[in-house]
Amino acid sequence: MEPWVVLTFGSLQDISDFIDREIERSKRMSNGYNERLGEILRAKESKDGVKKIKKGESGRRWVPYGRLMLYGGSAHKGEAEILFGTVDDLKARIQSLEEVKNVVANLSKVGLGEMPIYMVQFRNGVPSRIVVSNPTDADRPRLKCNAELILPHSSSKAG
């Protein structure tokens, strides 16, 4: 999901389902990054005995290059630092999504009118604002079908 997006939902259940999918996607990503991190740590451990790359350990090898930071040390250590940071960010995102999901579940108790429409602003993939509107029937989109049914004439006569 883009970091800044606005989506419209037809029910609180739709919002909750969307958040569930985002939580599961974030968990899958986190698990994948954790697996790669484990591979790096095991490889590092086998080369250097019991020495490990520790979470939060500063490489002091990050060099600014325009709007980017480039790592000038061991590629494995730089990759591990990136993965640690990404996993931490994903854990924070999952926690925020779970908190928002609980808030959305409580919204049903507020009594928001019949068939509201929810416009949800997401910031960095987490819902941050919701606008609830109760449109009239005239405002709701309608599905119309204009069609003509033509039945073929049977030219054979029963005899």
N, C-alpha and C positions, 0 to 999 in steps of 0.2 A: 504494500500500500504506500502511496505517496505520503510524504511527511505532513502535508497540508491538504486536506480534502474535505469536501462537504457531501454527505450522502443523505438521501431521503428514504425513510422507512414507513411502512404502513401500519406497523404495530410494535409494541414493546417486545413481543416475542421475536420479531424479525431482528431487532437490535440485539437482543440477547443471543440469538443464533449466530449472528455475524461476529459478535465478541467471542463466542465459544470457538468459532473457526480460527479467529486471530490468535487466541490463546494456544490452540493446538498447533498452529503453524509456527508460532514463536518457540514452543517447546521442542518441536522437531528440529528447528534450526539450532537451538541451544544444545540439544543432544548431539547433533552432527559436529558442532564446533568442539564440544567436550571430548568426543571421540578422537578428533584430530589432535587436540591438545594432549590427550593421554598418550597418543603415539609419539608426539614430540618429546614429552617428558620421559617416556620409557627409553627412547633412543638416546636422549641426553644422559640418562642415568647409566645406561650400559656403556657409554663412552667414558664418562667421568666418575665412575664408581657410584657413590650415593649423592653426589652433588645434584641439586635440582634447581630448576627455574622457579622462583617463588612468586606468587601473586603479589603485584604491587612493587616488585623489585624494579628499580629504575635502571634502564640500560645506559642512560646518559649518552646515548649514541643517536638520538633523534635529532636531525638537523632540519631547520626550516628551509623550505624551498618554495618560495612564493606562498601560495595558500595551503601547501602541503607540508607534511613532515616526512622526511626520508630516514630510513634506518641504516646506519653505517656499520653495524656490527654483524654478528652471526645471523644468517637468514632465519635459522630455526628459533633463535632467541627473539628476534623481531616478530616472527609469526606468532610465537607463544604470547608475547605482550599484546598483540592485536587481538588474539583469540580470548585472552583473559578479559580484556576490556569489553569485547563484544558480548561474551557470555554474561558479564555483569549487567550490561545494558539490557539484554534480553530478559534477565531475571527481574529487573526493575519494571520493564514493560509488562511482563506477565502479571506481576503484582498489581500494577495500576489497572490493567484490564479486568482483573478479578474484582477489584474494589468498585470499578465503574459498573460491572455486571450486577453487583449487589445493590447499588444505588438504583439501577434501572429496574430491578425486581421490585424495589420498594415504591417506584413511581406508580405502579398499578393500583396502589392503595389510596392514591391522592384523588382519584376521580377526575380524569382529564377530559371528560366528555365522550360523545359517541364517535367512533371511527376517526380519531385524530391522525394527523400526519406529523411525523417527527423529522425535522431537519437537524442532522447531527454534524457538528464540526469536529474533525479529528485533527489533533496536533501530534505529530510524530507517532501516528498510528494508534493513538488513544483518544476516545471521545472526551471532549473538553466542554462543549456547549451543546445544548439541545433547545430547539425552538419547537413548541407544540402549537399546531394550528388545527382548528376544527372547521374545516371548509364546509360550505353548504353543498347540497347535492349538485347545484349548478357549477360549482368550482371543481368538482371531482371529474377526472377524465372518464369518459364513457367509451365503451367499445360498441361500435355500430357496424353492421354488416349489410351492405346493399348488394343483393345478388338476384340473378334471374335464373330460374330453373326451366330448362327446355327438355321436354321428354320427346324422344323420337317417335314418330308415327309408325305404326306397324302397317306395312303394305300388304302383308299376307292376310287372306281371309280364310277363316275356318270353313271347311266345306263338307 
